[in-house]
Amino acid sequence: MAISFDDIPGVEWEPGAGEFITVDPELCIGCANCVKVCLGGCYEIVRKKAVIRSLDKCMECGACWYVCDNEAISFSWPPGGTGFRTKWG
């Protein structure tokens, strides 16, 4: 059963975060590490390469960037305080 992100207390997602994560298809080797660690389900493998499905539920943890051994993922926190927000910090 899939978790609805609307059911997580104290967490909200604000639209309009913009493009703060990118995948370089030239560097991606399709290892799927990003798919495995992403709690928001933001990635999928298409034609043996990681692609961003959607950043709507990105938790901005940077785990995808951290586990990308080939440095194909570029990550920066979204500007303007948009994206993942929690009332606990």
PyMOL Python script that loads the backbone (N, CA, C, O; Angstrom):
from pymol import cmd

cmd.read_pdbstr("""\
ATOM      1  N   MET A   1       0.834  -1.187   0.000  1.00  0.00           N
ATOM      2  CA  MET A   1       0.000   0.000   0.000  1.00  0.00           C
ATOM      3  C   MET A   1       0.878   1.250   0.000  1.00  0.00           C
ATOM      4  O   MET A   1       1.762   1.383   0.846  1.00  0.00           O
ATOM      5  N   ALA A   2       0.647   2.146  -0.921  1.00  0.00           N
ATOM      6  CA  ALA A   2       1.440   3.366  -1.034  1.00  0.00           C
ATOM      7  C   ALA A   2       1.040   4.383   0.025  1.00  0.00           C
ATOM      8  O   ALA A   2      -0.135   4.527   0.361  1.00  0.00           O
ATOM      9  N   ILE A   3       2.031   5.076   0.535  1.00  0.00           N
ATOM     10  CA  ILE A   3       1.791   6.128   1.528  1.00  0.00           C
ATOM     11  C   ILE A   3       1.383   7.397   0.808  1.00  0.00           C
ATOM     12  O   ILE A   3       1.995   7.782  -0.188  1.00  0.00           O
ATOM     13  N   SER A   4       0.349   8.042   1.313  1.00  0.00           N
ATOM     14  CA  SER A   4      -0.043   9.340   0.798  1.00  0.00           C
ATOM     15  C   SER A   4       0.734  10.400   1.560  1.00  0.00           C
ATOM     16  O   SER A   4       0.698  10.436   2.790  1.00  0.00           O
ATOM     17  N   PHE A   5       1.428  11.254   0.843  1.00  0.00           N
ATOM     18  CA  PHE A   5       2.209  12.285   1.505  1.00  0.00           C
ATOM     19  C   PHE A   5       1.327  13.303   2.220  1.00  0.00           C
ATOM     20  O   PHE A   5       1.810  14.050   3.070  1.00  0.00           O
ATOM     21  N   ASP A   6       0.048  13.338   1.886  1.00  0.00           N
ATOM     22  CA  ASP A   6      -0.885  14.214   2.579  1.00  0.00           C
ATOM     23  C   ASP A   6      -1.137  13.745   4.006  1.00  0.00           C
ATOM     24  O   ASP A   6      -1.608  14.515   4.843  1.00  0.00           O
ATOM     25  N   ASP A   7      -0.823  12.479   4.285  1.00  0.00           N
ATOM     26  CA  ASP A   7      -1.081  11.898   5.601  1.00  0.00           C
ATOM     27  C   ASP A   7       0.085  12.011   6.570  1.00  0.00           C
ATOM     28  O   ASP A   7      -0.014  11.514   7.692  1.00  0.00           O
ATOM     29  N   ILE A   8       1.176  12.640   6.183  1.00  0.00           N
ATOM     30  CA  ILE A   8       2.330  12.781   7.069  1.00  0.00           C
ATOM     31  C   ILE A   8       2.152  14.057   7.883  1.00  0.00           C
ATOM     32  O   ILE A   8       2.190  15.151   7.319  1.00  0.00           O
ATOM     33  N   PRO A   9       1.959  13.940   9.207  1.00  0.00           N
ATOM     34  CA  PRO A   9       1.720  15.129  10.024  1.00  0.00           C
ATOM     35  C   PRO A   9       2.925  16.063  10.064  1.00  0.00           C
ATOM     36  O   PRO A   9       4.067  15.618  10.176  1.00  0.00           O
ATOM     37  N   GLY A  10       2.658  17.345   9.973  1.00  0.00           N
ATOM     38  CA  GLY A  10       3.711  18.346  10.074  1.00  0.00           C
ATOM     39  C   GLY A  10       4.511  18.573   8.815  1.00  0.00           C
ATOM     40  O   GLY A  10       5.486  19.323   8.842  1.00  0.00           O
ATOM     41  N   VAL A  11       4.131  17.946   7.702  1.00  0.00           N
ATOM     42  CA  VAL A  11       4.870  18.084   6.447  1.00  0.00           C
ATOM     43  C   VAL A  11       3.940  18.625   5.376  1.00  0.00           C
ATOM     44  O   VAL A  11       2.787  18.209   5.262  1.00  0.00           O
ATOM     45  N   GLU A  12       4.455  19.549   4.603  1.00  0.00           N
ATOM     46  CA  GLU A  12       3.686  20.056   3.467  1.00  0.00           C
ATOM     47  C   GLU A  12       4.625  20.307   2.294  1.00  0.00           C
ATOM     48  O   GLU A  12       5.817  20.550   2.484  1.00  0.00           O
ATOM     49  N   TRP A  13       4.089  20.248   1.102  1.00  0.00           N
ATOM     50  CA  TRP A  13       4.845  20.526  -0.106  1.00  0.00           C
ATOM     51  C   TRP A  13       4.275  21.780  -0.736  1.00  0.00           C
ATOM     52  O   TRP A  13       3.072  21.878  -0.978  1.00  0.00           O
ATOM     53  N   GLU A  14       5.152  22.737  -1.000  1.00  0.00           N
ATOM     54  CA  GLU A  14       4.747  23.982  -1.634  1.00  0.00           C
ATOM     55  C   GLU A  14       5.131  23.928  -3.113  1.00  0.00           C
ATOM     56  O   GLU A  14       6.267  23.589  -3.443  1.00  0.00           O
ATOM     57  N   PRO A  15       4.205  24.255  -3.999  1.00  0.00           N
ATOM     58  CA  PRO A  15       4.528  24.224  -5.428  1.00  0.00           C
ATOM     59  C   PRO A  15       5.473  25.352  -5.819  1.00  0.00           C
ATOM     60  O   PRO A  15       5.631  26.332  -5.090  1.00  0.00           O
ATOM     61  N   GLY A  16       6.088  25.200  -6.964  1.00  0.00           N
ATOM     62  CA  GLY A  16       6.905  26.275  -7.512  1.00  0.00           C
ATOM     63  C   GLY A  16       8.360  26.240  -7.115  1.00  0.00           C
ATOM     64  O   GLY A  16       9.034  27.269  -7.154  1.00  0.00           O
ATOM     65  N   ALA A  17       8.867  25.072  -6.730  1.00  0.00           N
ATOM     66  CA  ALA A  17      10.259  24.988  -6.302  1.00  0.00           C
ATOM     67  C   ALA A  17      11.230  25.165  -7.474  1.00  0.00           C
ATOM     68  O   ALA A  17      12.406  25.465  -7.267  1.00  0.00           O
ATOM     69  N   GLY A  18      10.749  24.982  -8.681  1.00  0.00           N
ATOM     70  CA  GLY A  18      11.624  25.126  -9.837  1.00  0.00           C
ATOM     71  C   GLY A  18      12.518  23.924 -10.024  1.00  0.00           C
ATOM     72  O   GLY A  18      12.334  22.891  -9.379  1.00  0.00           O
ATOM     73  N   GLU A  19      13.476  24.059 -10.898  1.00  0.00           N
ATOM     74  CA  GLU A  19      14.375  22.962 -11.218  1.00  0.00           C
ATOM     75  C   GLU A  19      15.606  23.047 -10.321  1.00  0.00           C
ATOM     76  O   GLU A  19      16.520  23.828 -10.583  1.00  0.00           O
ATOM     77  N   PHE A  20      15.624  22.242  -9.267  1.00  0.00           N
ATOM     78  CA  PHE A  20      16.756  22.264  -8.342  1.00  0.00           C
ATOM     79  C   PHE A  20      17.520  20.956  -8.346  1.00  0.00           C
ATOM     80  O   PHE A  20      18.532  20.827  -7.656  1.00  0.00           O
ATOM     81  N   ILE A  21      17.050  19.983  -9.116  1.00  0.00           N
ATOM     82  CA  ILE A  21      17.755  18.722  -9.305  1.00  0.00           C
ATOM     83  C   ILE A  21      17.749  18.418 -10.803  1.00  0.00           C
ATOM     84  O   ILE A  21      16.715  18.520 -11.463  1.00  0.00           O
ATOM     85  N   THR A  22      18.901  18.049 -11.323  1.00  0.00           N
ATOM     86  CA  THR A  22      18.980  17.637 -12.717  1.00  0.00           C
ATOM     87  C   THR A  22      19.795  16.352 -12.816  1.00  0.00           C
ATOM     88  O   THR A  22      20.622  16.058 -11.952  1.00  0.00           O
ATOM     89  N   VAL A  23      19.549  15.594 -13.877  1.00  0.00           N
ATOM     90  CA  VAL A  23      20.304  14.376 -14.155  1.00  0.00           C
ATOM     91  C   VAL A  23      20.975  14.559 -15.507  1.00  0.00           C
ATOM     92  O   VAL A  23      20.313  14.846 -16.504  1.00  0.00           O
ATOM     93  N   ASP A  24      22.275  14.393 -15.535  1.00  0.00           N
ATOM     94  CA  ASP A  24      23.029  14.479 -16.780  1.00  0.00           C
ATOM     95  C   ASP A  24      23.015  13.103 -17.442  1.00  0.00           C
ATOM     96  O   ASP A  24      23.656  12.177 -16.944  1.00  0.00           O
ATOM     97  N   PRO A  25      22.294  12.952 -18.555  1.00  0.00           N
ATOM     98  CA  PRO A  25      22.193  11.640 -19.200  1.00  0.00           C
ATOM     99  C   PRO A  25      23.528  11.126 -19.739  1.00  0.00           C
ATOM    100  O   PRO A  25      23.694   9.922 -19.939  1.00  0.00           O
ATOM    101  N   GLU A  26      24.468  12.020 -19.972  1.00  0.00           N
ATOM    102  CA  GLU A  26      25.788  11.602 -20.449  1.00  0.00           C
ATOM    103  C   GLU A  26      26.584  10.911 -19.338  1.00  0.00           C
ATOM    104  O   GLU A  26      27.408  10.040 -19.615  1.00  0.00           O
ATOM    105  N   LEU A  27      26.340  11.293 -18.094  1.00  0.00           N
ATOM    106  CA  LEU A  27      27.067  10.718 -16.962  1.00  0.00           C
ATOM    107  C   LEU A  27      26.331   9.563 -16.290  1.00  0.00           C
ATOM    108  O   LEU A  27      26.954   8.722 -15.642  1.00  0.00           O
ATOM    109  N   CYS A  28      25.008   9.519 -16.441  1.00  0.00           N
ATOM    110  CA  CYS A  28      24.206   8.482 -15.785  1.00  0.00           C
ATOM    111  C   CYS A  28      24.500   7.112 -16.387  1.00  0.00           C
ATOM    112  O   CYS A  28      24.503   6.942 -17.606  1.00  0.00           O
ATOM    113  N   ILE A  29      24.748   6.133 -15.506  1.00  0.00           N
ATOM    114  CA  ILE A  29      25.015   4.763 -15.967  1.00  0.00           C
ATOM    115  C   ILE A  29      23.830   3.831 -15.701  1.00  0.00           C
ATOM    116  O   ILE A  29      23.910   2.631 -15.963  1.00  0.00           O
ATOM    117  N   GLY A  30      22.732   4.388 -15.178  1.00  0.00           N
ATOM    118  CA  GLY A  30      21.523   3.592 -14.971  1.00  0.00           C
ATOM    119  C   GLY A  30      21.587   2.636 -13.794  1.00  0.00           C
ATOM    120  O   GLY A  30      20.898   1.616 -13.800  1.00  0.00           O
ATOM    121  N   CYS A  31      22.388   2.934 -12.790  1.00  0.00           N
ATOM    122  CA  CYS A  31      22.548   2.039 -11.639  1.00  0.00           C
ATOM    123  C   CYS A  31      21.306   1.982 -10.749  1.00  0.00           C
ATOM    124  O   CYS A  31      21.133   1.031  -9.986  1.00  0.00           O
ATOM    125  N   ALA A  32      20.451   2.983 -10.843  1.00  0.00           N
ATOM    126  CA  ALA A  32      19.189   3.074 -10.098  1.00  0.00           C
ATOM    127  C   ALA A  32      19.376   3.331  -8.599  1.00  0.00           C
ATOM    128  O   ALA A  32      18.436   3.141  -7.827  1.00  0.00           O
ATOM    129  N   ASN A  33      20.551   3.751  -8.180  1.00  0.00           N
ATOM    130  CA  ASN A  33      20.734   4.109  -6.770  1.00  0.00           C
ATOM    131  C   ASN A  33      19.778   5.222  -6.354  1.00  0.00           C
ATOM    132  O   ASN A  33      19.235   5.192  -5.249  1.00  0.00           O
ATOM    133  N   CYS A  34      19.572   6.188  -7.214  1.00  0.00           N
ATOM    134  CA  CYS A  34      18.669   7.302  -6.902  1.00  0.00           C
ATOM    135  C   CYS A  34      17.236   6.804  -6.729  1.00  0.00           C
ATOM    136  O   CYS A  34      16.516   7.264  -5.843  1.00  0.00           O
ATOM    137  N   VAL A  35      16.829   5.870  -7.571  1.00  0.00           N
ATOM    138  CA  VAL A  35      15.489   5.295  -7.475  1.00  0.00           C
ATOM    139  C   VAL A  35      15.313   4.591  -6.128  1.00  0.00           C
ATOM    140  O   VAL A  35      14.267   4.710  -5.491  1.00  0.00           O
ATOM    141  N   LYS A  36      16.329   3.870  -5.709  1.00  0.00           N
ATOM    142  CA  LYS A  36      16.268   3.086  -4.481  1.00  0.00           C
ATOM    143  C   LYS A  36      16.181   3.944  -3.223  1.00  0.00           C
ATOM    144  O   LYS A  36      15.503   3.560  -2.270  1.00  0.00           O
ATOM    145  N   VAL A  37      16.850   5.098  -3.196  1.00  0.00           N
ATOM    146  CA  VAL A  37      16.892   5.900  -1.967  1.00  0.00           C
ATOM    147  C   VAL A  37      15.835   7.004  -1.906  1.00  0.00           C
ATOM    148  O   VAL A  37      15.613   7.574  -0.837  1.00  0.00           O
ATOM    149  N   CYS A  38      15.194   7.312  -3.000  1.00  0.00           N
ATOM    150  CA  CYS A  38      14.266   8.446  -3.033  1.00  0.00           C
ATOM    151  C   CYS A  38      12.942   8.110  -2.354  1.00  0.00           C
ATOM    152  O   CYS A  38      12.167   7.292  -2.849  1.00  0.00           O
ATOM    153  N   LEU A  39      12.695   8.753  -1.217  1.00  0.00           N
ATOM    154  CA  LEU A  39      11.454   8.530  -0.472  1.00  0.00           C
ATOM    155  C   LEU A  39      10.236   9.127  -1.174  1.00  0.00           C
ATOM    156  O   LEU A  39       9.104   8.709  -0.929  1.00  0.00           O
ATOM    157  N   GLY A  40      10.468  10.091  -2.035  1.00  0.00           N
ATOM    158  CA  GLY A  40       9.368  10.731  -2.751  1.00  0.00           C
ATOM    159  C   GLY A  40       9.018  10.068  -4.070  1.00  0.00           C
ATOM    160  O   GLY A  40       8.067  10.481  -4.734  1.00  0.00           O
ATOM    161  N   GLY A  41       9.766   9.050  -4.459  1.00  0.00           N
ATOM    162  CA  GLY A  41       9.487   8.379  -5.734  1.00  0.00           C
ATOM    163  C   GLY A  41       9.689   9.289  -6.929  1.00  0.00           C
ATOM    164  O   GLY A  41       8.946   9.211  -7.907  1.00  0.00           O
ATOM    165  N   CYS A  42      10.692  10.151  -6.854  1.00  0.00           N
ATOM    166  CA  CYS A  42      10.900  11.165  -7.891  1.00  0.00           C
ATOM    167  C   CYS A  42      11.583  10.643  -9.150  1.00  0.00           C
ATOM    168  O   CYS A  42      11.521  11.287 -10.197  1.00  0.00           O
ATOM    169  N   TYR A  43      12.229   9.492  -9.062  1.00  0.00           N
ATOM    170  CA  TYR A  43      13.021   8.975 -10.182  1.00  0.00           C
ATOM    171  C   TYR A  43      12.424   7.707 -10.775  1.00  0.00           C
ATOM    172  O   TYR A  43      11.675   6.975 -10.127  1.00  0.00           O
ATOM    173  N   GLU A  44      12.786   7.478 -12.029  1.00  0.00           N
ATOM    174  CA  GLU A  44      12.503   6.214 -12.685  1.00  0.00           C
ATOM    175  C   GLU A  44      13.612   5.973 -13.702  1.00  0.00           C
ATOM    176  O   GLU A  44      14.320   6.903 -14.088  1.00  0.00           O
ATOM    177  N   ILE A  45      13.760   4.739 -14.129  1.00  0.00           N
ATOM    178  CA  ILE A  45      14.748   4.400 -15.148  1.00  0.00           C
ATOM    179  C   ILE A  45      14.027   4.273 -16.482  1.00  0.00           C
ATOM    180  O   ILE A  45      13.074   3.506 -16.619  1.00  0.00           O
ATOM    181  N   VAL A  46      14.491   5.030 -17.451  1.00  0.00           N
ATOM    182  CA  VAL A  46      13.927   5.010 -18.803  1.00  0.00           C
ATOM    183  C   VAL A  46      15.089   4.831 -19.777  1.00  0.00           C
ATOM    184  O   VAL A  46      16.031   5.623 -19.790  1.00  0.00           O
ATOM    185  N   ARG A  47      15.010   3.795 -20.580  1.00  0.00           N
ATOM    186  CA  ARG A  47      16.064   3.478 -21.545  1.00  0.00           C
ATOM    187  C   ARG A  47      17.441   3.425 -20.882  1.00  0.00           C
ATOM    188  O   ARG A  47      18.422   3.965 -21.395  1.00  0.00           O
ATOM    189  N   LYS A  48      17.483   2.752 -19.716  1.00  0.00           N
ATOM    190  CA  LYS A  48      18.716   2.503 -18.962  1.00  0.00           C
ATOM    191  C   LYS A  48      19.369   3.770 -18.409  1.00  0.00           C
ATOM    192  O   LYS A  48      20.577   3.796 -18.170  1.00  0.00           O
ATOM    193  N   LYS A  49      18.560   4.829 -18.203  1.00  0.00           N
ATOM    194  CA  LYS A  49      19.045   6.072 -17.620  1.00  0.00           C
ATOM    195  C   LYS A  49      18.042   6.556 -16.577  1.00  0.00           C
ATOM    196  O   LYS A  49      16.836   6.370 -16.736  1.00  0.00           O
ATOM    197  N   ALA A  50      18.539   7.173 -15.518  1.00  0.00           N
ATOM    198  CA  ALA A  50      17.658   7.767 -14.520  1.00  0.00           C
ATOM    199  C   ALA A  50      17.075   9.057 -15.072  1.00  0.00           C
ATOM    200  O   ALA A  50      17.785   9.875 -15.657  1.00  0.00           O
ATOM    201  N   VAL A  51      15.783   9.226 -14.880  1.00  0.00           N
ATOM    202  CA  VAL A  51      15.109  10.471 -15.239  1.00  0.00           C
ATOM    203  C   VAL A  51      14.233  10.887 -14.066  1.00  0.00           C
ATOM    204  O   VAL A  51      13.787  10.057 -13.274  1.00  0.00           O
ATOM    205  N   ILE A  52      14.002  12.166 -13.976  1.00  0.00           N
ATOM    206  CA  ILE A  52      13.139  12.685 -12.925  1.00  0.00           C
ATOM    207  C   ILE A  52      11.702  12.538 -13.380  1.00  0.00           C
ATOM    208  O   ILE A  52      11.299  13.106 -14.395  1.00  0.00           O
ATOM    209  N   ARG A  53      10.929  11.771 -12.622  1.00  0.00           N
ATOM    210  CA  ARG A  53       9.506  11.586 -12.904  1.00  0.00           C
ATOM    211  C   ARG A  53       8.757  12.852 -12.521  1.00  0.00           C
ATOM    212  O   ARG A  53       7.975  13.389 -13.306  1.00  0.00           O
ATOM    213  N   SER A  54       9.004  13.321 -11.308  1.00  0.00           N
ATOM    214  CA  SER A  54       8.353  14.523 -10.786  1.00  0.00           C
ATOM    215  C   SER A  54       9.054  14.910  -9.496  1.00  0.00           C
ATOM    216  O   SER A  54       9.487  14.041  -8.740  1.00  0.00           O
ATOM    217  N   LEU A  55       9.168  16.191  -9.241  1.00  0.00           N
ATOM    218  CA  LEU A  55       9.737  16.675  -7.980  1.00  0.00           C
ATOM    219  C   LEU A  55       8.650  17.121  -7.007  1.00  0.00           C
ATOM    220  O   LEU A  55       8.945  17.731  -5.980  1.00  0.00           O
ATOM    221  N   ASP A  56       7.407  16.820  -7.326  1.00  0.00           N
ATOM    222  CA  ASP A  56       6.291  17.254  -6.486  1.00  0.00           C
ATOM    223  C   ASP A  56       6.396  16.756  -5.048  1.00  0.00           C
ATOM    224  O   ASP A  56       5.951  17.442  -4.127  1.00  0.00           O
ATOM    225  N   LYS A  57       6.976  15.575  -4.842  1.00  0.00           N
ATOM    226  CA  LYS A  57       7.066  15.012  -3.496  1.00  0.00           C
ATOM    227  C   LYS A  57       8.510  14.863  -3.030  1.00  0.00           C
ATOM    228  O   LYS A  57       8.806  14.066  -2.140  1.00  0.00           O
ATOM    229  N   CYS A  58       9.400  15.635  -3.636  1.00  0.00           N
ATOM    230  CA  CYS A  58      10.808  15.610  -3.251  1.00  0.00           C
ATOM    231  C   CYS A  58      10.949  16.143  -1.828  1.00  0.00           C
ATOM    232  O   CYS A  58      10.406  17.196  -1.492  1.00  0.00           O
ATOM    233  N   MET A  59      11.675  15.411  -1.006  1.00  0.00           N
ATOM    234  CA  MET A  59      11.889  15.804   0.384  1.00  0.00           C
ATOM    235  C   MET A  59      13.173  16.612   0.555  1.00  0.00           C
ATOM    236  O   MET A  59      13.548  16.951   1.677  1.00  0.00           O
ATOM    237  N   GLU A  60      13.844  16.921  -0.546  1.00  0.00           N
ATOM    238  CA  GLU A  60      15.033  17.768  -0.560  1.00  0.00           C
ATOM    239  C   GLU A  60      16.113  17.285   0.404  1.00  0.00           C
ATOM    240  O   GLU A  60      16.815  18.087   1.020  1.00  0.00           O
ATOM    241  N   CYS A  61      16.234  15.965   0.525  1.00  0.00           N
ATOM    242  CA  CYS A  61      17.222  15.392   1.452  1.00  0.00           C
ATOM    243  C   CYS A  61      18.605  15.300   0.832  1.00  0.00           C
ATOM    244  O   CYS A  61      19.596  15.244   1.560  1.00  0.00           O
ATOM    245  N   GLY A  62      18.700  15.284  -0.491  1.00  0.00           N
ATOM    246  CA  GLY A  62      19.975  15.179  -1.169  1.00  0.00           C
ATOM    247  C   GLY A  62      20.508  13.758  -1.260  1.00  0.00           C
ATOM    248  O   GLY A  62      21.633  13.555  -1.716  1.00  0.00           O
ATOM    249  N   ALA A  63      19.727  12.770  -0.836  1.00  0.00           N
ATOM    250  CA  ALA A  63      20.191  11.385  -0.863  1.00  0.00           C
ATOM    251  C   ALA A  63      20.509  10.933  -2.288  1.00  0.00           C
ATOM    252  O   ALA A  63      21.475  10.201  -2.502  1.00  0.00           O
ATOM    253  N   CYS A  64      19.718  11.355  -3.247  1.00  0.00           N
ATOM    254  CA  CYS A  64      19.948  10.968  -4.648  1.00  0.00           C
ATOM    255  C   CYS A  64      21.313  11.461  -5.116  1.00  0.00           C
ATOM    256  O   CYS A  64      22.058  10.723  -5.761  1.00  0.00           O
ATOM    257  N   TRP A  65      21.628  12.677  -4.798  1.00  0.00           N
ATOM    258  CA  TRP A  65      22.917  13.261  -5.157  1.00  0.00           C
ATOM    259  C   TRP A  65      24.051  12.511  -4.457  1.00  0.00           C
ATOM    260  O   TRP A  65      25.085  12.228  -5.062  1.00  0.00           O
ATOM    261  N   TYR A  66      23.850  12.196  -3.193  1.00  0.00           N
ATOM    262  CA  TYR A  66      24.878  11.545  -2.385  1.00  0.00           C
ATOM    263  C   TYR A  66      25.212  10.139  -2.891  1.00  0.00           C
ATOM    264  O   TYR A  66      26.380   9.748  -2.888  1.00  0.00           O
ATOM    265  N   VAL A  67      24.206   9.376  -3.326  1.00  0.00           N
ATOM    266  CA  VAL A  67      24.443   7.990  -3.750  1.00  0.00           C
ATOM    267  C   VAL A  67      24.811   7.853  -5.227  1.00  0.00           C
ATOM    268  O   VAL A  67      25.081   6.745  -5.693  1.00  0.00           O
ATOM    269  N   CYS A  68      24.824   8.939  -5.955  1.00  0.00           N
ATOM    270  CA  CYS A  68      25.157   8.872  -7.379  1.00  0.00           C
ATOM    271  C   CYS A  68      26.676   8.797  -7.538  1.00  0.00           C
ATOM    272  O   CYS A  68      27.368   9.814  -7.494  1.00  0.00           O
ATOM    273  N   ASP A  69      27.177   7.585  -7.721  1.00  0.00           N
ATOM    274  CA  ASP A  69      28.623   7.354  -7.821  1.00  0.00           C
ATOM    275  C   ASP A  69      29.258   8.011  -9.041  1.00  0.00           C
ATOM    276  O   ASP A  69      30.456   8.293  -9.045  1.00  0.00           O
ATOM    277  N   ASN A  70      28.464   8.252 -10.066  1.00  0.00           N
ATOM    278  CA  ASN A  70      29.002   8.810 -11.299  1.00  0.00           C
ATOM    279  C   ASN A  70      28.822  10.325 -11.397  1.00  0.00           C
ATOM    280  O   ASN A  70      29.126  10.920 -12.431  1.00  0.00           O
ATOM    281  N   GLU A  71      28.331  10.946 -10.332  1.00  0.00           N
ATOM    282  CA  GLU A  71      28.116  12.401 -10.265  1.00  0.00           C
ATOM    283  C   GLU A  71      27.221  12.912 -11.397  1.00  0.00           C
ATOM    284  O   GLU A  71      27.449  13.992 -11.940  1.00  0.00           O
ATOM    285  N   ALA A  72      26.212  12.128 -11.740  1.00  0.00           N
ATOM    286  CA  ALA A  72      25.282  12.520 -12.804  1.00  0.00           C
ATOM    287  C   ALA A  72      24.178  13.439 -12.281  1.00  0.00           C
ATOM    288  O   ALA A  72      23.514  14.117 -13.065  1.00  0.00           O
ATOM    289  N   ILE A  73      23.978  13.464 -10.958  1.00  0.00           N
ATOM    290  CA  ILE A  73      22.911  14.273 -10.373  1.00  0.00           C
ATOM    291  C   ILE A  73      23.478  15.564  -9.797  1.00  0.00           C
ATOM    292  O   ILE A  73      24.421  15.550  -9.005  1.00  0.00           O
ATOM    293  N   SER A  74      22.888  16.669 -10.208  1.00  0.00           N
ATOM    294  CA  SER A  74      23.217  17.973  -9.637  1.00  0.00           C
ATOM    295  C   SER A  74      22.075  18.362  -8.723  1.00  0.00           C
ATOM    296  O   SER A  74      20.909  18.253  -9.103  1.00  0.00           O
ATOM    297  N   PHE A  75      22.394  18.812  -7.527  1.00  0.00           N
ATOM    298  CA  PHE A  75      21.384  19.117  -6.516  1.00  0.00           C
ATOM    299  C   PHE A  75      21.692  20.452  -5.857  1.00  0.00           C
ATOM    300  O   PHE A  75      22.839  20.735  -5.514  1.00  0.00           O
ATOM    301  N   SER A  76      20.666  21.263  -5.685  1.00  0.00           N
ATOM    302  CA  SER A  76      20.766  22.488  -4.892  1.00  0.00           C
ATOM    303  C   SER A  76      19.402  22.707  -4.248  1.00  0.00           C
ATOM    304  O   SER A  76      18.379  22.357  -4.837  1.00  0.00           O
ATOM    305  N   TRP A  77      19.373  23.270  -3.068  1.00  0.00           N
ATOM    306  CA  TRP A  77      18.086  23.491  -2.416  1.00  0.00           C
ATOM    307  C   TRP A  77      17.305  24.536  -3.190  1.00  0.00           C
ATOM    308  O   TRP A  77      17.883  25.493  -3.705  1.00  0.00           O
ATOM    309  N   PRO A  78      15.980  24.356  -3.278  1.00  0.00           N
ATOM    310  CA  PRO A  78      15.167  25.271  -4.073  1.00  0.00           C
ATOM    311  C   PRO A  78      15.144  26.673  -3.476  1.00  0.00           C
ATOM    312  O   PRO A  78      15.145  26.842  -2.257  1.00  0.00           O
ATOM    313  N   PRO A  79      15.124  27.670  -4.348  1.00  0.00           N
ATOM    314  CA  PRO A  79      15.105  29.061  -3.881  1.00  0.00           C
ATOM    315  C   PRO A  79      13.745  29.462  -3.330  1.00  0.00           C
ATOM    316  O   PRO A  79      12.724  28.858  -3.662  1.00  0.00           O
ATOM    317  N   GLY A  80      13.742  30.473  -2.495  1.00  0.00           N
ATOM    318  CA  GLY A  80      12.494  31.075  -2.051  1.00  0.00           C
ATOM    319  C   GLY A  80      11.710  30.302  -1.016  1.00  0.00           C
ATOM    320  O   GLY A  80      10.542  30.611  -0.780  1.00  0.00           O
ATOM    321  N   GLY A  81      12.308  29.318  -0.396  1.00  0.00           N
ATOM    322  CA  GLY A  81      11.609  28.589   0.655  1.00  0.00           C
ATOM    323  C   GLY A  81      10.469  27.721   0.164  1.00  0.00           C
ATOM    324  O   GLY A  81       9.566  27.395   0.935  1.00  0.00           O
ATOM    325  N   THR A  82      10.493  27.342  -1.102  1.00  0.00           N
ATOM    326  CA  THR A  82       9.432  26.485  -1.617  1.00  0.00           C
ATOM    327  C   THR A  82       9.899  25.041  -1.594  1.00  0.00           C
ATOM    328  O   THR A  82      11.078  24.766  -1.369  1.00  0.00           O
ATOM    329  N   GLY A  83       9.001  24.147  -1.819  1.00  0.00           N
ATOM    330  CA  GLY A  83       9.321  22.723  -1.791  1.00  0.00           C
ATOM    331  C   GLY A  83       8.904  22.097  -0.488  1.00  0.00           C
ATOM    332  O   GLY A  83       7.859  22.446   0.062  1.00  0.00           O
ATOM    333  N   PHE A  84       9.694  21.186   0.012  1.00  0.00           N
ATOM    334  CA  PHE A  84       9.414  20.436   1.242  1.00  0.00           C
ATOM    335  C   PHE A  84       9.518  21.340   2.466  1.00  0.00           C
ATOM    336  O   PHE A  84      10.520  22.031   2.646  1.00  0.00           O
ATOM    337  N   ARG A  85       8.503  21.335   3.291  1.00  0.00           N
ATOM    338  CA  ARG A  85       8.530  22.092   4.548  1.00  0.00           C
ATOM    339  C   ARG A  85       8.035  21.222   5.680  1.00  0.00           C
ATOM    340  O   ARG A  85       7.094  20.443   5.520  1.00  0.00           O
ATOM    341  N   THR A  86       8.675  21.361   6.820  1.00  0.00           N
ATOM    342  CA  THR A  86       8.219  20.648   8.016  1.00  0.00           C
ATOM    343  C   THR A  86       8.166  21.624   9.174  1.00  0.00           C
ATOM    344  O   THR A  86       8.988  22.536   9.256  1.00  0.00           O
ATOM    345  N   LYS A  87       7.220  21.445  10.058  1.00  0.00           N
ATOM    346  CA  LYS A  87       7.111  22.365  11.180  1.00  0.00           C
ATOM    347  C   LYS A  87       8.137  22.062  12.274  1.00  0.00           C
ATOM    348  O   LYS A  87       8.225  22.786  13.265  1.00  0.00           O
ATOM    349  N   TRP A  88       8.913  20.985  12.088  1.00  0.00           N
ATOM    350  CA  TRP A  88       9.923  20.619  13.087  1.00  0.00           C
ATOM    351  C   TRP A  88      11.339  20.993  12.672  1.00  0.00           C
ATOM    352  O   TRP A  88      12.292  20.500  13.275  1.00  0.00           O
ATOM    353  N   GLY A  89      11.508  21.817  11.697  1.00  0.00           N
ATOM    354  CA  GLY A  89      12.846  22.234  11.327  1.00  0.00           C
ATOM    355  C   GLY A  89      13.074  22.074   9.921  1.00  0.00           C
ATOM    356  O   GLY A  89      14.162  22.381   9.434  1.00  0.00           O
TER     357      GLY A  89
END
""", "prot")
cmd.dss("prot")
cmd.show_as("cartoon", "prot")
cmd.util.cbc("prot")
cmd.orient("prot")
